[in-house]
Amino acid sequence: MFMYTVKSVMTQLTAPEVVLQNISETLRKIDPSFAEEERKYFHAVDVLEKTIGNSVSPSADEYIAATEQEICAELIYVAWLGFQQNMECFRNPVNTLFLKLDYEDFHRERRMHTLPAVQQALKTINAFHDSMRALPAEQRDLTDGITSYISYLETTGYKLAHYFGFILANQFLGHVLPGYCDDTVTTMQYAWDLREYLKLDLDLLD
């Protein structure tokens, strides 16, 4: 029973379909433009599956699964960095200066490709694109709607994931870290900065 519970928790935290569902529900709440981005993505997936299907190897389904695996692994990574950032701010207040850095720097985007799940996904993605080179240009372009959606998640999604990890730590660390006290000033500044950057109502996340 204990191991079943651990597996269940891990599924909620790491399974691509669950992570994507959760981030999608969040984005629907706070970003009026997301519904159209999501609609275009599902349409692009449907067209790619029907047009390309198993005519190349890896197949269209394997490519789509790999792209979702990659972005989900990256979102989990960035959320964990946000959680860790909160602990670092508690242990040494000078670490609150992370807010003066560029987002890509405190998201540590240059390291993402070293994650095992990302490396595995990229092998499939790159192999799929290699196979697509033999197809007509109009068929190669069928992945544009998918890469556009992933690009959206890489810009808006990364930022929300890091912020989510940070505010989650506000609620959790007091249970496990003796003497912990959340930094309300830094939290408010982070929320304000992100709200101004994304032009989204983060209050809807409460």
N, C-alpha and C positions, 0 to 999 in steps of 0.2 A: 504493500500500500504506500509506504514511504517513497519508494522509487517511482511509483506511478505519479505521485504528487510532484516530485522533482521534474519528471519528464513533462508533466502538464504545465508547470511554471515555465520551463525552458521553451516550450512551444509558444506560449503567450509572449515571451520576450524576444524570440529569435526566428520563428517560422516566417518566411517571406510573405505568405498570404495573410497572416495575422498582422504583421507589422504594416504592410501596405493598407490593409483595411483600417487600421487605427489612424495612420497618418492621413488617409483620405477622409475619414470622418472629421478629423480635426480641421483639415483645410476647407472642407465644405462649410464649416461653421464660421470661419474667419475670413475667407477669401472668396468674394463673389465671382471671381474669374475662374476659379478652380473647376467648377462643374463643366465648363466648356472644354478646358484642358483635358479633363478626364474622359469626356465624351469622344473627343478626337483620338485619344489614346485607344479606347476600346474599339473604335471604328478601324483604326490602323491595324490593331491586332487581328481583328476579324478578316480584314482584306488580305493581310500577309498570310494568315493560316490558309485561307481559301485559294489564294493565288500560288503561293510557293509550297506550302504543305511539306511533304516529304521528298520533294523533287531535288533537294540539296541535302547535304549532310555536313554539320548537324541540321536538323529539321527546323522549321519555323517555330514549332512548339518549344523545342530545346533552346533556341535563341531567346525567345520571350522569357522562359523560365530563368535563363542565365542573367538577363538584364534585370529582372526583378530581384534575383538573388544578390546581384552586385549592389544595387541601390539600397536594399534593405540592410546588408552588411555594413555599408557606409553610414547609414542613418543610425544604426545601433552604436557604431564606433563613436560618432559625433556626440550622441546622447551621453555615452559613458564619459567622454571628455568633459562635458558640461557638469556631470556629477562630480568628477574628480576636481574640476576647477573650484567648485564650491568648497570642498575639503581644503584645497590649497589656500583659498582665501581665509578660511578660519585659522589655519595653522600659521599663516604669515600674511598680515594685512596688505603688504606690498603687492601681493599677487592680484589684488583687485585692479591693478593697472592693466590687466588683460583687456579691459574695455577700450583701451587706447590703441590696441592692435587692429590690423585688418582681420576680417572674419576668416579668411582662408588660412591665416597664420594660427589663430587659436583653435581652428578646426583641424589643424595639422593635415591639410588635404594632400600634401606631398607624400604622406606615409600610407595613405589609404590602400594603394596598390599592393602593399606588403601583407595585407590581411589574407589569411588562407582562403576564406570564402570568396574574396574578390579575385584572387589569383585563379581559383578554379573557374569562376564565372567568365573571366576574361579569355581563358583558353577556348571556351565554347563560342563566345561572342566573336573573337578574332577568326576562328575557324569558319564560322557562318559567313562572315563578310568575305573571306577568301573564296568560299564556294559561290557566293553571289556574283563574283566578278565575271563569271562566264555567262551570266544572264543579260538580257537586254537592259538598257539604261532605265526604262520605265519600271521595270521590276526591281532593280536595285534601289530605286527611290522609294520603294514601299516602306522602308524602315524609317523614313524621315519623321513620320508622325510619332513613332515610338521614341526616337532619340530626342525629339522636342519635349516630350513629356518627362523623360528622364532628366533633361537639362533643367526643367522647371523644378523638379524635386531637388536637384543639386544646388540650386540657388535658394529657393524659399525653404525647402525641406531641411537642409543642413542647419540653417539658422534656427529654425523652430526646434529641431532635435536637440541642439546644444542648450538652448534656453530651457527646454523641457527637463533635460537632465539636471540643470542647475537648480530649478525650482523644486524638482522632485527631491533633491538632496536637502533642501530647506525643511521638508516635511519628514524625511527619513533619518537624517544623521543624528538627531537628538535621541533616538532610540538606541544607538550603537556607539556613539562617540561621546565619552564623558566630558561634560563641560561645554558641549557644542551649543552655540547660539547663532541663529541665522543672521546674516548681515542684511538688514532691511534696506539700508541706504544703497548698497551695491545692487541688490535685487531690483529696487525701484529704478535706478539708473540704467540697468541692463534692459529692463522692460521699456523704458522711455526711448532709449537708443534704437532698440529693435523695432518698436512701433513707428518711429520716424523713418527708419530705413525701408521697412516693408510696406508702410502705409496700411497696416492691418490692425484690427481691433483685438489686441491680445487679451483684453478683459473677458472675452468670450471663451477663453480657455479655462477660466475658473469653474 
